[in-house]
Amino acid sequence: MAFCSNCGIALDVTSKFCSKCGAKVSGGMDCQALQNPVEPAGDLSMWEYFFEKCVKNNYANFKGRACRKEFLGFAFFYMLAMLPCFILTPLLITPLYAVGVRRMHDTGKSGWYLVAPVFLGIISNILMSLAAYLDIISLPISIGLSILVSMAVLGVMLYWLCKDSLPGSNQYGENPKGMAGTEPLAGRCYNVGANYKSNGHSGDKKGYGGIIIAVAVIIFIVVAGILAALFIQKEKEVELARIEMEYQMEQQRISDSIAQAELAIREKAKLDSTAKAQAEQLQRVQQQQAAATARTGSFTDNRDGKIYRWVRIGSQVWMAENLNYITDYSRSISSKKYGQLYEWNEAQRVCPVGWRLPSIADWERLFELVGGRENVAGRKLKAKSGWEYDDNKGKSGNGMDDYGFSALPGGACSRGVCRDVGVGFGGYWFNATNERDIIMHYANDDVMIGPTRRDNHSSVRCIRN
């Protein structure tokens, strides 16, 4: 098939004159009368398609046609360029869409066919991104829908871009493979589409479709960058909100822990109060039982025939008066009233048969039975008379003698010197455990335990074995 260089109508290759305008078409034809190539041009390499055909010679050419191998060759090296160097990718967007438009021309479609899917993908992705940003849909759903839409758009475009060339020429130019569908001829004949266009046969005359696609891609990149920034900001806000929520939860947890601790303390205090009340009640019962079981009596010391009163307090039986057995080392200030005073070593063995010097444990048990050593035992064990009046406190030093123990202030001798030391003011009694005195004083109701010396002299109260 050939074309008239004057009016552009198709002519038979054997025609010498145009049947329409009469122009001569034989001889000196500048490739307007294309025939099946006699000499094959030979295959171009994929690199030549990429660099020579698309980048170097047709960087922004949205006119004419491009064969499938030209598009695939460019796409192959375009993908390779994306992997190591993202700087090259924007530079190759224009030739990518230029060869895409020419590829569409080669299949008989306008370059505008690429605009609709691209804009559809951009708009849908923007809408879904905004929907995710506004929390209309979740981010994973938005990303999934965007991927599906992008894959659908890409599938449609690849279907169009990978179709085979239409045989022969069309409104966009000559078949880049040649008239018979072979690879393109070498030399000027490959660019016969330019002559064909000059005769008024063109479709997408200025290639606006490809330009719009390139602009749309740039807009998409800008919008994607803005949306990415918005998403990053939103993620920061979400992270801050999460941190704030965790902080509030931690504060609430601490508050709950404090409240639980305070509740536990109150419960413990309540239990302690209950236990204390129960202990006090038990102590009162014991005191009542001890008072109820208190019995008195008397016995005779066979050594000198003296008679002593005794009193039962709880399970203990105590002498109800100080021992008054005279020895070579005993001392007396007023033996008839207060009994004798003994050194510590002598006190260990001076009690009558069947009786002994009480230990610290015996004394402590006595104090426990009558209500405790502090502020109680002194008042309840001291005799009702015989203790000096406390001028400072304005009260008598006498006790209540609830149990008949009748403790009296017999005083003491210090290092063998016996004078009226403490007589009427204080009572001092030895114990069998250590060198300490059991002390009662007129000025208070406590019973004290204080240090003493072995050569001091104190009173002795015996306890039944």
C-alpha positions as MATLAB code, in Angstrom:
seq = 'MAFCSNCGIALDVTSKFCSKCGAKVSGGMDCQALQNPVEPAGDLSMWEYFFEKCVKNNYANFKGRACRKEFLGFAFFYMLAMLPCFILTPLLITPLYAVGVRRMHDTGKSGWYLVAPVFLGIISNILMSLAAYLDIISLPISIGLSILVSMAVLGVMLYWLCKDSLPGSNQYGENPKGMAGTEPLAGRCYNVGANYKSNGHSGDKKGYGGIIIAVAVIIFIVVAGILAALFIQKEKEVELARIEMEYQMEQQRISDSIAQAELAIREKAKLDSTAKAQAEQLQRVQQQQAAATARTGSFTDNRDGKIYRWVRIGSQVWMAENLNYITDYSRSISSKKYGQLYEWNEAQRVCPVGWRLPSIADWERLFELVGGRENVAGRKLKAKSGWEYDDNKGKSGNGMDDYGFSALPGGACSRGVCRDVGVGFGGYWFNATNERDIIMHYANDDVMIGPTRRDNHSSVRCIRN';
ca = [
       0.000    0.000    0.000;
       1.150    3.544   -0.793;
      -0.087    7.033   -0.024;
      -0.269   10.128   -2.156;
       2.201   12.762   -0.980;
      -0.228   15.493   -2.091;
      -3.635   14.488   -0.785;
      -2.691   11.470    1.352;
      -5.215    8.941    0.006;
      -4.252    5.283   -0.096;
      -3.014    4.042   -3.465;
      -2.049    0.751   -4.930;
       1.685    0.288   -4.892;
       1.628   -0.194   -8.656;
      -0.091    3.166   -9.246;
       1.991    5.857  -10.866;
      -0.537    8.715  -10.462;
      -2.987    9.607   -7.699;
      -6.520    8.691   -8.730;
      -7.878   11.734   -6.849;
      -5.551   14.653   -7.519;
      -3.491   13.230  -10.366;
      -0.164   13.748   -8.628;
       2.658   11.527   -9.740;
       3.478    8.820   -7.229;
       6.037    6.725   -9.037;
       9.717    7.457   -8.794;
      11.374    9.676   -6.190;
       8.848    8.616   -3.601;
      10.052    9.716   -0.192;
       8.770    6.591    1.523;
       5.144    7.637    0.978;
       4.638    4.482   -1.014;
       5.566    1.940    1.574;
       5.720   -1.647    0.581;
       6.535   -4.790    2.425;
      10.193   -4.342    3.378;
      12.623   -6.049    1.127;
      15.435   -5.733    3.641;
      14.545   -6.348    7.283;
      15.736   -3.665    9.636;
      16.875   -6.173   12.232;
      15.819   -6.316   15.936;
      16.699   -3.488   18.271;
      17.877   -4.432   21.767;
      15.727   -3.587   24.790;
      18.315   -1.003   25.858;
      18.097    0.658   22.420;
      14.335    0.746   22.715;
      14.646    2.271   26.179;
      17.359    4.827   25.617;
      17.484    5.516   21.880;
      13.793    5.264   20.993;
      12.139    6.501   24.203;
      14.548    8.673   26.194;
      16.918   10.215   23.681;
      14.740   10.644   20.565;
      11.178   10.622   21.947;
      11.462   11.894   25.520;
       8.239   13.931   25.409;
       6.848   12.746   22.079;
       3.156   11.914   22.443;
       2.641   11.544   18.690;
       2.887    8.611   16.366;
       2.948    4.950   17.313;
       5.139    2.607   19.348;
       5.296   -1.116   19.091;
       4.747   -3.437   22.032;
       8.451   -4.291   22.277;
       9.326   -0.615   22.539;
       6.920   -0.135   25.466;
       8.014   -3.320   27.250;
      11.692   -2.460   26.806;
      11.169    0.964   28.323;
       9.042   -0.449   31.154;
      11.729   -3.040   31.953;
      14.519   -0.489   32.399;
      12.137    1.895   34.149;
      11.492   -0.758   36.811;
      15.216   -1.419   37.109;
      15.848    2.297   37.628;
      13.285    2.443   40.437;
      15.086   -0.116   42.582;
      18.515    1.513   43.188;
      17.823    5.169   42.471;
      14.580    6.959   43.205;
      16.068   10.171   41.794;
      15.790    8.794   38.243;
      12.158    7.794   38.612;
      10.617   11.320   38.276;
      12.857   11.997   35.267;
      11.480    8.941   33.494;
       7.790    9.648   34.148;
       7.401   11.801   31.016;
       8.950    9.304   28.557;
       7.036    6.513   30.323;
       3.693    8.113   29.562;
       4.893    9.305   26.140;
       5.646    5.753   25.087;
       2.368    4.700   26.723;
       0.425    7.167   24.562;
       2.249    6.021   21.420;
       1.536    2.442   22.431;
      -2.175    3.255   22.687;
      -1.953    4.848   19.234;
      -0.408    1.650   17.947;
      -3.459   -0.313   19.125;
      -5.833    2.188   17.515;
      -6.841    4.037   20.715;
      -6.368    7.628   21.745;
      -3.953    8.555   24.506;
      -6.998    9.806   26.422;
      -7.767    6.175   27.256;
      -4.927    6.331   29.779;
      -6.315    9.460   31.436;
      -9.582    8.008   32.734;
      -8.083    5.037   34.660;
      -5.299    7.183   36.078;
      -7.694    9.862   37.289;
     -10.071    7.201   38.577;
      -7.240    5.624   40.576;
      -6.010    8.983   41.897;
      -9.450   10.206   42.905;
     -10.444    6.890   44.500;
      -7.185    6.687   46.457;
      -7.549   10.285   47.636;
     -11.141    9.651   48.719;
     -10.245    6.484   50.573;
      -7.274    8.197   52.228;
      -9.510   11.037   53.376;
     -12.098    8.535   54.596;
      -9.405    6.823   56.664;
      -8.126   10.179   57.934;
     -11.645   11.166   59.006;
     -12.104    7.725   60.656;
     -14.963    6.817   58.326;
     -13.139    3.586   57.546;
     -10.123    2.058   59.195;
      -6.636    2.570   57.803;
      -6.081   -1.134   56.896;
      -9.375   -1.189   54.940;
      -8.407    2.043   53.166;
      -5.018    0.614   52.200;
      -6.604   -2.630   51.009;
      -9.191   -0.820   48.859;
      -6.490    1.470   47.446;
      -4.413   -1.558   46.481;
      -7.410   -3.243   44.833;
      -8.342   -0.110   42.866;
      -4.710    0.447   41.841;
      -4.387   -3.164   40.711;
      -7.614   -2.918   38.725;
      -6.478    0.312   37.028;
      -3.046   -1.170   36.359;
      -4.613   -4.341   34.958;
      -6.812   -2.398   32.529;
      -3.889   -0.225   31.397;
      -1.577   -3.217   30.944;
      -4.260   -4.986   28.957;
      -4.416   -2.033   26.535;
      -0.681   -1.376   26.500;
       0.299   -4.974   25.823;
      -2.070   -5.580   22.888;
      -0.468   -6.273   19.561;
      -0.139   -3.548   16.934;
      -2.934   -3.017   14.479;
      -1.746   -4.180   11.078;
      -1.009   -1.514    8.535;
      -1.347    2.185    9.100;
      -4.021    3.983   11.111;
      -4.962    7.575   11.912;
      -1.887    7.917   14.149;
       0.712    6.804   11.625;
       2.340    3.836   10.042;
       2.762    0.516   11.764;
       6.143    0.689   13.585;
       6.725   -2.936   12.621;
       6.424   -2.173    8.936;
       3.632   -2.803    6.419;
       3.713   -6.554    6.766;
       3.908   -6.573   10.525;
       7.680   -7.190   10.704;
      10.148   -5.178   12.740;
      10.502   -1.549   11.614;
      12.583   -0.651    8.596;
      15.873    1.091    9.023;
      16.350    4.661    7.965;
      13.767    7.310    7.132;
      10.923    4.955    6.503;
      10.424    4.327   10.205;
       9.347    7.918   10.708;
       6.796    7.866    7.893;
       4.151    8.750   10.485;
       5.435   12.319   10.368;
       4.696   12.570    6.606;
       1.359   10.936    7.135;
       0.474   13.488    9.806;
       1.549   16.351    7.615;
      -1.135   15.264    5.182;
      -3.796   15.762    7.798;
      -4.112   12.216    9.079;
      -3.712   12.331   12.861;
      -5.838   11.429   15.866;
      -4.507   12.862   19.117;
      -3.056   15.800   17.224;
      -1.100   17.486   20.053;
      -0.662   14.610   22.490;
      -2.561   16.340   25.293;
      -3.618   13.020   26.781;
      -0.045   12.072   27.666;
       0.702   15.542   29.002;
      -2.380   15.423   31.209;
      -1.349   12.000   32.486;
       2.105   13.316   33.381;
       0.587   16.309   35.152;
      -1.866   14.007   36.918;
       0.976   11.823   38.151;
       2.786   14.871   39.515;
      -0.414   16.001   41.249;
      -0.842   12.498   42.612;
       2.684   12.537   44.048;
       2.080   15.927   45.674;
      -1.302   14.862   47.078;
       0.168   11.568   48.249;
       2.918   13.485   50.035;
       0.354   15.753   51.702;
      -1.793   12.793   52.711;
       1.269   10.966   54.005;
       2.133   14.022   56.105;
      -1.452   14.122   57.381;
      -1.336   10.434   58.194;
       1.967   10.857   60.029;
       0.519   13.744   62.001;
      -2.584   11.712   62.785;
      -0.462    8.758   63.837;
       1.448   11.079   66.160;
      -1.834   12.334   67.578;
      -3.046    8.764   67.994;
       0.234    7.818   69.671;
       0.014   10.842   71.981;
      -3.583    9.929   72.766;
      -2.498    6.359   73.489;
       0.309    7.579   75.756;
      -2.123    9.932   77.512;
      -4.603    7.078   77.941;
      -1.892    4.807   79.314;
      -0.817    7.609   81.662;
      -4.395    8.092   82.837;
      -4.776    4.340   83.288;
      -1.524    4.215   85.256;
      -2.682    7.133   87.400;
      -5.995    5.357   87.928;
      -4.160    2.161   88.798;
      -2.006    4.048   91.307;
      -5.101    5.724   92.755;
      -6.816    2.344   93.006;
      -3.725    0.863   94.665;
      -3.609    3.741   97.148;
      -7.325    3.357   97.826;
      -6.896   -0.389   98.327;
      -3.920    0.218  100.618;
      -5.908    2.754  102.635;
      -8.803    0.324  102.811;
      -6.445   -2.440  103.915;
      -4.967   -0.111  106.545;
      -8.419    0.791  107.802;
      -9.419   -2.865  107.853;
      -6.210   -3.736  109.685;
      -6.781   -0.893  112.132;
     -10.307   -2.153  112.606;
      -9.027   -5.675  113.150;
      -6.313   -4.381  115.470;
      -8.933   -2.391  117.342;
     -11.115   -5.486  117.559;
      -8.163   -7.604  118.651;
      -7.194   -4.989  121.218;
     -10.754   -4.843  122.498;
     -10.818   -8.629  122.667;
      -7.482   -8.664  124.496;
      -8.727   -6.048  126.935;
     -11.903   -8.038  127.435;
      -9.868  -11.191  128.035;
      -7.663   -9.322  130.462;
     -10.696   -8.056  132.336;
     -12.079  -11.591  132.463;
      -8.742  -12.865  133.755;
      -8.650  -10.117  136.339;
     -12.184  -10.912  137.387;
     -11.320  -14.597  137.531;
      -8.175  -13.856  139.511;
     -10.124  -11.638  141.891;
     -12.851  -14.266  142.134;
     -10.364  -17.026  142.889;
      -8.378  -14.944  145.370;
      -8.363  -16.732  148.659;
      -6.479  -15.910  151.772;
      -5.082  -17.989  154.534;
      -2.097  -18.286  156.833;
       0.790  -20.611  157.612;
       3.445  -20.899  160.306;
       7.169  -20.718  159.667;
       8.499  -23.655  161.673;
      11.883  -22.000  161.976;
      10.751  -19.256  164.336;
       7.031  -19.904  164.773;
       6.000  -16.689  163.021;
       2.627  -16.772  161.296;
       2.270  -15.287  157.782;
      -0.815  -14.509  155.758;
      -1.004  -15.733  152.167;
      -3.241  -14.859  149.216;
      -4.143  -16.797  146.036;
      -4.094  -14.663  142.832;
      -4.993  -16.731  139.790;
      -2.925  -19.897  140.002;
      -0.240  -18.264  142.157;
      -0.097  -18.261  145.929;
       1.872  -15.337  147.416;
       2.767  -14.347  150.921;
       0.529  -11.395  151.812;
       3.326   -9.694  153.792;
       7.098   -9.349  153.669;
       9.265  -12.127  155.104;
      10.412  -11.354  158.687;
      12.840  -14.202  159.362;
      15.913  -12.894  161.170;
      19.356  -14.034  159.989;
      22.907  -12.984  160.790;
      22.934  -10.678  157.768;
      19.383   -9.393  157.670;
      18.577   -5.796  158.508;
      15.425   -4.198  159.766;
      14.117   -0.658  159.912;
      10.705   -1.608  161.298;
      10.478   -5.365  161.195;
       7.052   -5.628  162.699;
       5.508   -3.552  159.921;
       7.852   -4.030  156.945;
       9.721   -7.269  157.717;
      13.439   -7.887  157.252;
      15.758   -6.663  154.448;
      18.135   -9.244  152.905;
      21.166   -9.310  150.627;
      20.591  -10.876  147.202;
      22.562  -14.085  147.848;
      20.794  -14.667  151.160;
      17.405  -13.907  149.624;
      17.820  -16.897  147.282;
      17.527  -19.357  150.211;
      15.725  -17.505  152.971;
      12.097  -18.503  152.185;
      10.425  -21.166  154.350;
      10.120  -24.777  153.285;
       7.569  -25.094  150.468;
       8.148  -21.532  149.412;
      10.740  -19.874  147.174;
      11.974  -16.501  145.934;
       9.856  -15.560  142.867;
      11.491  -15.179  139.456;
      10.999  -12.303  137.047;
       8.483  -14.508  135.178;
       6.498  -15.020  138.409;
       6.324  -11.259  138.982;
       5.372  -10.590  135.320;
       2.590  -13.193  135.559;
       1.274  -11.479  138.682;
       1.239   -8.078  136.968;
      -0.529   -9.588  133.959;
      -3.217  -11.120  136.152;
      -3.993   -7.803  137.852;
      -4.082   -5.721  134.632;
      -0.524   -4.931  133.540;
       2.585   -3.394  135.014;
       2.058    0.153  133.716;
      -0.396    2.426  135.572;
      -2.317   -0.546  137.016;
      -0.403   -3.115  139.064;
       0.987   -0.592  141.561;
      -2.454    0.791  142.366;
      -4.048   -2.645  142.723;
      -1.249   -4.320  144.715;
      -0.277   -1.526  147.129;
      -1.835   -1.572  150.581;
      -4.650    0.822  151.316;
      -2.529    2.640  153.904;
       1.094    3.200  154.811;
       2.167    5.084  151.675;
       3.085    8.758  151.864;
       0.827   11.492  150.471;
       2.034   12.936  147.142;
       2.114   16.699  147.688;
       3.123   17.384  144.077;
       0.170   15.532  142.605;
      -2.174   16.301  145.437;
      -3.116   12.697  146.027;
      -2.367    9.822  148.364;
       0.248    7.219  147.411;
      -1.900    4.420  148.878;
      -3.257    1.685  146.663;
      -6.537   -0.222  146.363;
      -5.224   -3.628  147.459;
      -7.839   -5.396  145.300;
      -6.204   -8.813  145.712;
      -4.976   -8.652  149.306;
      -1.301   -8.499  148.257;
      -0.791   -5.543  150.636;
       2.521   -4.239  149.293;
       4.191   -1.811  151.749;
       7.046    0.714  151.298;
       9.723   -0.997  153.437;
      12.636    0.921  151.920;
      16.088   -0.612  151.313;
      19.716   -0.657  152.495;
      22.400    0.535  150.129;
      25.752   -1.337  150.380;
      25.050   -2.492  153.881;
      24.114    0.964  155.192;
      20.573    0.809  156.486;
      18.795    3.999  157.216;
      15.288    5.166  156.501;
      15.998    4.924  152.763;
      12.653    4.946  151.000;
      10.654    3.890  154.044;
       7.112    5.097  153.480;
       7.975    6.145  149.933;
       9.052    3.002  148.070;
       9.056   -0.773  148.255;
      11.934   -2.895  146.829;
      11.747   -6.675  146.328;
      14.371   -9.118  145.031;
      13.746  -11.709  142.274;
      15.490  -15.040  141.752;
      16.400  -14.461  138.102;
      18.807  -11.525  138.137;
      20.112   -8.646  140.180;
      17.147   -6.378  139.625;
      14.584   -4.993  142.052;
      10.824   -4.950  141.703;
       9.998   -1.359  142.678;
       6.758    0.366  143.700;
       6.674    4.090  144.493;
       4.152    6.268  146.246;
       4.066    8.857  143.424;
       2.727    6.613  140.651;
       0.783    3.466  139.928;
       3.489    1.771  137.832;
       5.603   -1.178  138.882;
       9.217   -0.646  137.850;
      12.072   -3.106  137.451;
      15.448   -1.544  138.136;
      19.057   -2.614  138.691;
      20.452   -3.338  142.154;
      23.565   -4.760  143.796;
      24.148   -8.037  145.575;
      25.301   -6.241  148.698;
      22.152   -4.103  148.802;
      19.315   -5.128  151.089;
      15.706   -5.404  149.865;
      12.453   -7.003  150.981;
      11.456  -10.584  150.123;
       7.996  -11.826  149.123;
       7.918  -15.604  148.814;
       5.742  -17.600  146.416;
       4.517  -21.120  147.066;
       6.255  -23.880  145.107;
];
